[in-house]
């Protein structure tokens, strides 16, 4: 039992013991919860379902390592530019990726033209990056025979100055 001193406080030795017990209980509960999560992690799909899901979500990525640097329109006549250091396209399959590689010059021209059509004010608005990605996806899909660009990814932030 814990020793009490005249003021009614628990002795320091029993406080340490109590802390050790609490830490041990917390660790045991955490380990038990982790084990339960691993064991009950969810039902696995049949192999046939996995193969079908894999086929339907098979995408490819096309990366443009070239920087896109363009002048932006400005209402006040000052000079501003925008630079997109890297751009990636997530496409439906390898056929679309191959078509983009074949039409790379035209795709890059559409990207540059779309960027050049932007104004400084437009690019500083909240959500401008999401609008830009959607517009780029639409313009690039126009170049391709049957579309196929699912998402435009800007892994590095674009710079507006």
Phi, psi and omega in degrees: 000156181285142177274139179249136173269171188305331182280353178091012179269154179282141181294151182304325182296321180286333175296317179297318180297317180297318179296317179298318180295317180297315179297318180297318180296317179298317179297317180298317179296319179296316179296319179295319178296318178296318179295319179297319178298317179296316183287328182251030186299354179122159180281141177272149178282160173293157181300322180297319178294321178298316182295319180294317179296322180295318180295318184286340181245025180281109180241164177232160179238134177245122182255138173252109182279345181289144175277141174254116179236123182223157173278143178257151174290146179222135180289328185268005177083359179282161181267127176225152176223163177231139178232130174250103186294329182205144180220138178232148177241127173265120186242164186294325181199181182293332179296318179293320178299318179294320179295322178296318178298320179293326182253030187302318181298316181292321178296316179296324177296317178296321179296311180298316180298318179295317180294320180295334181283358182271154176250162179300315181301316181297320183283343179268354179289148175298138180081008181297328180294322180291318177297318180298315180299316180296318180294318178297317179300315180298314182294320180291321179297333177294330181286328185277154182301310183234027183069210177124350176277118180271324184207143172258127183245129175249085185297330176250145180299145174275153186250129176238123180227000000 
